[in-house]
Amino acid sequence: MSKLKKKFKYAFGEILIVIIGISLAFAMNKWGENTSNKAEKEQYIANLKLDITSDKKQLESNLDIILQKIKQAEDVISILGKDAKNKNQRLRSIYNIANLTSFTPKDYTHQTLINSGDLKLMNDFELKTAIQKHYSDYEKILNAYERQEIINRDYIGNYFIYNTDYDLVREGKSPFKDEKLLKNIMQSARGSLMYKRDATINGIKSCDSILKFLN
C-alpha cells in the first residue's frame, strides 16, 4: 500500500471517528433533553393535579354555602311585606346572604406554564387544549362571583346604610324600613346566587374532567 493510500485511509478514519463522536454527543444531548423535558412535564402535571384538587374542594364547599343562601333568600322573600311567624328572627338571615363567598383559584402552576413558555412541554394536543379550556372556564366562575359582589356593594350595602334602623330592634321590630325595596333586592340577590350556583357546579365538573385527563 502506497504512503498516499495509507494517509488517505488514516485521514478517513479520523474523520469517521469525529463524525461518530459528534453523532453520539448529539444523540446523548437529545436523550438528556428529552429525559429532562419528560421529568419537568410530569412535575407540572403533578402540580396541576394538586392545584385543581384544591380548587375543586373550595368549589364544593362554596356550593353548600350557596345552596343554603338560596333557601334563605327564598324564605326572606316569602315573608317580606307580610306578617309571618318568627319574622324578625327569620329576617336575620339577610346578613348571612350578604356575606360573600369567594373563589380564589390556585393557578400558580398554570401561570408558570404560560409565562415560562413551558406549555410547549404538553406535546399532547388534547392535553394542552383541555388545560387551556379548564382555566378559561374559571373566568366564567369569577364573573358569576363578581356579579354577586356588585349586588352586595351597590344594593344591599346601600340598603343597610340608608334604610335600616337598628334602634327598632330594641323595640322588638324589624330594622328594615322599606320592605318592598328589600324584597326587590333579595330577588336580585337570589338570581345572582342561582347564577353563581350554576357556575360553581360547572366548575366542579370541569375539575373532574381535567383531573380524569391528567390521571
N, C-alpha and C positions, 0 to 999 in steps of 0.2 A: 504494500500500500504506500502510495506516494505521500510525502510530507504534506502536500496541499490537501489531499483527501483526509489525512489524519486531523489537520487543523479544522477543516470544514466539519468533520464529524464531532470534534470536541466542542466547537462553537455551537453546533446544532444542539448538542446535549445540554450545554449551559443554558441556551435559550429555552429549551424544553423544561428544564428544571425551574427556571424563573417563571415560565407560564404556569406550570403546575403549582408552584408556590403561591402565585398571585390568586389563582383559581381557588386553592384551598383556603387562603386567607379571606377571600371574598365570601366563600361558602360558610366559613366559620362565623364571620361577622353577621351574615344574613341570618344564620341559625340563632346566634346570640340575640339579634334584634327581634326576631320572631318570638323567641322564648321570653324576652323581656316584655314585649307587647302583650303576649298572652297572659303573663302574670299580672301586668297592670290592668288589663281588661277584666280579669277575674276579681281583682281587688275593687275596681269600680262597681262591678255588678254586686259584690257582697255589700258594699256601702250603700248602693241604691236600694237594695232589699231592706237594709236596716232603716233607712230614711222613710221609705214608703210604708213599712210596717208600723212605724211610729205615727205617720200621718193617718193611717187607717184607724188606729186606736183613738187618736184625737177626734176624728170624724165620727166614730161610733159613739164616743162619749157625748159629743155635741148633739148627735141625733136624739139621744134620750132626753136631753135638756130641751131641745127644740120642740119635740112632741109634747112634752109636759107644758111648755109655754103656750102652744096652740090650744090645748084644752083649757088652760087658764084664761086665755083671751076669749074663747068662745063662752065660757062661764060669765066673765065680766060683761061681755056684750049683751048676754041674755038678761041681766039684772039692771043695767043702767037705764034710768028713767022710769023705774018701776019700784014698788015696794016688794022686797024679797026677804026671805028668811036668812038671817045672819049676813045681811047685805054688807055692812061695814067691814066685817071680818073677811068676806069673800073679795071685797074690792082691794084689799091689801096686796093681792097677787099682782096688781098693776105694777108694783115696784119690782117684782121678780121679772115680769115681762119686759120691763125697761132695762133690766140688767143684761148687758151684751154678752153674747157667747162668741168668742173669736176663733179664727183658724189661722195658725201660723205654720205653714208647711216647712218641713226640713228639706230644703232644696240645695243644700251645700254641695253635695256630690254632683248634682245636675249642673249647677252653676260652674263648678270646676271643669266639668267635661266641656261646656260651651266655651268658657273663657280661655282655656288652655289649648283648645283645638283638638283635645283628645277624643272628641266624639267620633273621630275617624277610626278609633280602635274598635268601635262597634261595627265591624265589617259586614255583619249580617243586616241586610237592608230592612227586613221586617222588624228586627230588634230595635234598630235605630229609629224607625218610624213609630214603633209602639212607645218608646221612651218619650219622644217629642210630643206625641199626642197626649200622653198621660199628663205631662206638665203643662200643656196648653189648656187642658181641662181644668186645671187649678185656677186659671184666670176666671172661668165662669163661676167657680165656687166663691172666689174672693169678691166678685162683683155682686153676688147674691148677699154676701155678708155685709158688704158696704151699703147696700140698699137699706138694710135694717138700721144701720148706723145713722143714715141720713134721716130716717123717720124718727128715731130716738132723739137726735140732736135738734132737728128743726120743728118737731111737733110735740112729742112727749115732754121733752125738756122745757120747752116754752110753756106748755100747759102747767107743769109743776110750778113754774115761776109766777105766771100771771093768773091762773085760775084755780089755785089751791090755797085753802085757808086752814092751816093746821090747828088754829085755835078752836075750830069747830069739833075737833076730835075730843077735846076735853068736855064738850057738851054732849058727847055721845052721837054726834052727827058725822056724816061723810064730809071729808075735807074738800071734796071735788065739787066746785060750784056750778060748772056748766056741764051737765052730764050728757047732753045731746052732742056737744062738741067732742067730749071724751069718747063717746060711743063711736063717732066717725073716725077718730084717731085710732081706737082699738081695732076697728075693722081694717084700717090700713096696715096696722101692725100685724094683725093675723095674716093678711095677704102676704106681707113680706116674710113672715115666718114660714108660711107654706112654700114660698119660692125658695127660701133658704133650706127647708127640709128636703125638697126635691134635688137641689144642687148637692146637698150633703150625701144623699143616697147615691146619686150618680158618681160622686167622688169615691165612695166606698167601693162601688162596682168597678171603677177604674183602677183602684188599688189592687183589688182581687185579680183583675185581668192582667195587669202588668207583672204582678208577683208570680202568677202562673207562668207567664212568658219567661221571666228571669230564672225561674226554677228549672 
